Amino acid sequence: MAASYWSHVPAAPPDSILGIASLYRKDPEKNKLNLSVGAYRDDHGNPTVLRVVRKVEQEPASDHEYIPMAGIPSFCQAAAELILGGKAKSIIEKRVVTVQSLSGTGALRVGAEFLYQFYHPTATTEKPHVYIPRPSWGNHRKVFQSAGLKVAEYRYFDSSTCDVDGKGLIEDLKNIPCHSIIVLHACAHNPTGADPSEELWKQILQVVIQKHHLVFFDSAYQGFASGDLEKDAFAVRMFEQSGIEMLVAQSFAKNMGLYGERVGALSFVCKDSSVVSCVQSQLETIIRSMYSSPPANGARIASRILNDPVLLGEWKQELLEMSGRIQEMRKMLYEELVSRKTPGNWSHITKQIGMFSFTGLNVEQVRYLREKYHIYMTEDGRASMAGLSRETVSMFADGIHDAVVQFSLRTASSCL
Ligand SMILES: Cc1ncc(COP(=O)(O)O)c(C=O)c1O
């Protein structure tokens, strides 16, 4: 028999996040701890289905017919209003195109495909690059590259302060070519948990306007970061109010706990309502060729919650509970490290926002934690605070303390 057609195919490198999760699954140790994946866990370490979601799930099931290529209209409208604000000028003026997507990743991927096909802002043949923050969510680069776009980075994080490098960020946005595509995390920056201040957001907007950059917001944590849907939409809404054109990817994975249902939306905020129907038709064409139409179940649940004031109120309450528990874990971890007199300054743990803490641990320390303590986090030192519980926080603090003492002379980040 002839050799396989695929004998030349090399093994792909494991995904930086999901690869660690798979190592965790293979570990036979009972007292292991997975802090690598961004999924909310309750105080017993169990996955959570929101009460409001359970409630909607009890409603009689509708049919399993295909839904339109662009998704469920009532979901799309509500998703756009949630992020842009119900009274947003662009919504009132009918300048927004929203399509349902396969969660946040799918929104980014469809948006990337559209940009590859249609974003030609100048006469030059060189296509604008996509600029993502350094560091960024591990999948950003791959999503844009797989659509054929070139990806570069702008400075975002200063490891000496464990905070946003505002000066570097503004300098980079000023120095890159006009009309570049700028990916901005709407809130709760992943992996650093460090967001721009309101003042810095204003400066970013000014540079974006001056340089005619095209912003692509990635909103994966609205309401999950601070517990307040409005507060977490601050940056997106400020940019919308300025009248610029932009793209917004939304995920309902974390804030509604609908991870595997793949519920998301992609919105184009356009300058002019005359372009809306053409943009919509091209998005539908892209969707048709990629996966034909999105899944119905999760978006139906989300649509019910977003469009019913009582359910919406219940959801807001649960958002407060989830974000509050994460903040409590941050506080407990900080206090445990301070009480152990772990070398370094750990104030960034409580200062950072959202699901993750960018601990400042280096790769050796992360591997040490994995091998000795069976604690799994990504090798850049990111730990999901949502994966911690009252029971496990002291185990994590023990591990960090030991790793920092063991490798104190070789600590990469000066946050510690
Ligand atoms: C910054 C960011 N963008 C997008 C996503 C996409 O997630 P999903 O496709 O599960 O909605 C994530 C998930 O972790 C994320 O952190």
Ligand as a Chemical Component Dictionary entry (heavy atoms), coordinates in Angstrom:
data_LIG
# 
_chem_comp.id                   LIG 
_chem_comp.type                 NON-POLYMER 
_chem_comp.pdbx_formal_charge   0 
_chem_comp.three_letter_code    LIG 
# 
loop_
_chem_comp_atom.comp_id 
_chem_comp_atom.atom_id 
_chem_comp_atom.alt_atom_id 
_chem_comp_atom.type_symbol 
_chem_comp_atom.charge 
_chem_comp_atom.model_Cartn_x 
_chem_comp_atom.model_Cartn_y 
_chem_comp_atom.model_Cartn_z 
_chem_comp_atom.pdbx_ordinal 
LIG C1 C1 C 0 -9.891  38.498 24.871 1  
LIG C2 C2 C 0 -10.749 37.380 24.418 2  
LIG N1 N1 N 0 -11.349 37.472 23.226 3  
LIG C3 C3 C 0 -12.138 36.507 22.764 4  
LIG C4 C4 C 0 -12.348 35.359 23.471 5  
LIG C5 C5 C 0 -13.253 34.375 22.818 6  
LIG O1 O1 O 0 -13.910 33.478 23.559 7  
LIG P1 P1 P 0 -15.147 32.676 23.009 8  
LIG O2 O2 O 0 -14.882 32.348 21.581 9  
LIG O3 O3 O 0 -15.210 31.495 23.881 10 
LIG O4 O4 O 0 -16.312 33.588 23.158 11 
LIG C6 C6 C 0 -11.723 35.192 24.717 12 
LIG C7 C7 C 0 -11.871 33.967 25.491 13 
LIG O5 O5 O 0 -11.152 33.653 26.393 14 
LIG C8 C8 C 0 -10.910 36.242 25.200 15 
LIG O6 O6 O 0 -10.309 36.179 26.372 16 
# 
loop_
_chem_comp_bond.comp_id 
_chem_comp_bond.atom_id_1 
_chem_comp_bond.atom_id_2 
_chem_comp_bond.value_order 
_chem_comp_bond.pdbx_ordinal 
LIG C1 C2 SING 1  
LIG C2 N1 SING 2  
LIG C2 C8 DOUB 3  
LIG N1 C3 DOUB 4  
LIG C3 C4 SING 5  
LIG C4 C5 SING 6  
LIG C4 C6 DOUB 7  
LIG C5 O1 SING 8  
LIG O1 P1 SING 9  
LIG P1 O2 DOUB 10 
LIG P1 O3 SING 11 
LIG P1 O4 SING 12 
LIG C6 C7 SING 13 
LIG C6 C8 SING 14 
LIG C7 O5 DOUB 15 
LIG C8 O6 SING 16 
# 
